[in-house]
Amino acid sequence: MNSKTSQPAQVAVSQSVESRFFNRELSWLEFNQRVLDEALDATSPLLERLKFLAITASNLDEFFMVRVGSLQMLRRQQNTSRDPAGLTAIEQLEAISQRTHQMVREQYRCLLKEIEPALQADQLRRVTKEELSDRQHTVIRQVFEQKIYPILTPIRVTGHDDFPQLVNQTMNLCVRLKGESDDKPKFAVIPFGRGRERIVTLPHEAGGYSYILLENLLEICIGSFFAGEMVLECVPFRMTRNADMELREDGASDLLKEMVEALDARREGDCVRLEVASTVSTETLSFLMQVTEVSEQDVYLLDGPLDLTVMMRVFEIQGFDQHRDKPWPSRNSPRIDATQSIFQEIAKGDILLYHPYESFDPVVRFIEEAAVDPDVLAIKQTLYRTSRNSPIVSALKRAAQNGKYVTAVLELKARFDEARNIEWARDLERSEVQVIYGVKGLKTHAKVCLVVRREPHGIQRYMHFGTGNYNEMTSRLYVDASLFTCDEDLGSDATALFHAVTGYSQPQRFRRLEAAPLGLREKLLELIDAEIDRKKHGQKAMIHAKLNALVDEQMIEALYRASQAGVKIRLNVRGVCCLKPGIEGLSENITVTSIVDRFLEHSRVLYFHHGGDELVFISSADWMPRNLDRRIELLVPVNAPAAKSRLLSILKTHFMDTAKARKLMSDGRYVRSAVPAGTEPFRSQAQLYARISEEVQEAEQMRPTMLEPHLPSDVEKLSR
């Protein structure tokens, strides 16, 4: 199946036609549908389709934990207020339930009817208990007795009061046993716990791979846990808990302690979704609904394996490369000479990198070189999300140990990375890094690293600004922009920003940067109004923006005003978009597209025609109330001619996509972009990768002999 159009479900409560906005939650679900469309695309390799199926499941997990959890809290509070689209919390939950049930049915039809049968034909198979050979049965018994039976523990359950505190979004088995009478069965729960490997490899044909899921293996061996009892039923189930926690920062003298307490509260959140195998009996389902306290609306009966994120593990199985995309490894940027010091390269002029087409290594090297360079005096950096074994965090620790003044603004409230960031905070503090937990009431989401270096002419500041996190792992999958600069004005602004975040300094008017929550919103509105004013005076006026989300009412209304004035507006919004494009008299001059492809579009790039004096920016902020009002974010101008020209070319390439782009219609549908007759679909990500590959090849021809990356002699001594 190659879905040409993503069709929103007919929901029980339709959005008001008079509303000027799409509902945020339903818009997000349509984004996840676009991800699911990649799994449904029969022209894609099978394992790539399986990967997208796992991503849709992971996306839904977070959606239920945060967005649905919040709405259910409003429902319990009997809150009847309406969102900008005119829906109450109850109406949104009804619409969400209907839409997600439809989406889940589509997920499992795709897995069971399309992807798995095709993979089985090529000897990559998930084996059910009915398909096991004698040899596989023997292996299963051995695995159970040696690795599972001694570890897992069945828990007797009589009702809600003694129901165990199961870990959020982990697999469990509910076992129904024969009771003293037929109408009073006994129940037990077997929790898998977190980190339990669900893929059990089985003997298979040469060149193939067979596996069984842990829950299916346990069903075969379940009697061993209940000697002398009659097992009537064994059913996998999974709970999703509300994870929308709230910090009471005003009363918290110790933010770290408050964060730990909030994480503990998350583990005990109410159940917002109950997933159960569709083979469940009425008696067992009724029991599970009672002990988890969920309504029918929140129950999902699934025809195949629960928790499809496990399919990412299948995607990673070695071999079967014929069912994967051809690799697109990141290329070493021709804009940076690896034989020279990174600081020498930046001193030549601003450098723009576009990841993952270009490697993230220069960003890591920027910090690692600063850590051992004897002329570097200080490093100041924001950290929002990092990798598990982050080389950047290691470099900051090494810099502090080398006597440099190191400040890390580490955001403890980065959702679902809180525990890791708490661990990093403690580790950095032990290494004598000055760790700042950010500003009370705000999340520090800006991406900036400032290096202060002593040079012959005096103190020089070098900066890295980015649209993505300082995470070398996700940089291989996320599309983001990096800007290296030693511009004096940006250096002054970066210094002032850190002083405002880490101390009592009152934020001053920046020279070139804009920061939320102070002036970023106002700057954006000013730029939009400037285009409106020019159009009213008969001048050319245009706005192009690439964002991850567009939710903020004030920003949307400003774009509506610009459209009504005749300003041509092109938006590329990957995820949620609450703006309604193409409505006569309101937004007929606005087009919205969304690209979902093998890399996750994450960069925020803005363009304003500005009377021909084109203004280009990169930003850490999406156009959402939380980004503009409740986070520390940055809007960074890109003024150097080469960097600016390149970013404009990249933005133009994204808007030319006819292969992976979908156009948002005024009724909420997303339709694949039309391909002009006689032409091949234009795939922006493929074009960008081909372009950087050509640039690298040309650079290698000009510089055929590549040396090892250069470090000044003093730095080499320190790093030994």
Secondary structure by P-SEA (a helix, b strand, c coil): cccccccccccccccccccccccaaaaaaaaaaaaaaaaacccccaaaaaaaaaaaaaaaaaaaacaaaaaaaaaaacccccccccccaaaaaaaaaaaaaaaaaaaaaaaacccaaaaaaacccccccccccaaaaaaaaaaaaccccccbbbbbbccccccccccccbbbbbbbcccccccbbbbbbbbbcccccccccccccccbbbbbcaaaaaaaacccccccccccbbbbbbbbccccccccccccccaaaaaaaaaaaaaaccccbbbbcccccaaaaaaaaaaaccccccbbbbcccccccaaaaaaacccccccccccccccccccccccccaaaaaaacbbbbccccccaaaaaaaaaaaacccccccccccccccccccaaaaaaaaaaaaccbbbbbcccccccaaaaaaaaaaaaaaaccccccccccccccccbbbbbbbccccbbbbbccccccccccccccccbbbbbbccaaaaaaaaaaaaaaccccccccccccccccccaaaaaaaaaaaaaaaaaaccccbbbbbbcccccaaaaaaaaaaaaabbbbbbbcccccccccccccccccbbbbbbbccccccbbbbbbcccccccccccccccccccccccbbbbbbbccaaaaaaaaaaaaaaaaccccbbbbcccccccccccccccccccaaaaaaaaaaaaaaaaaaaccccccccccaaaaaaac
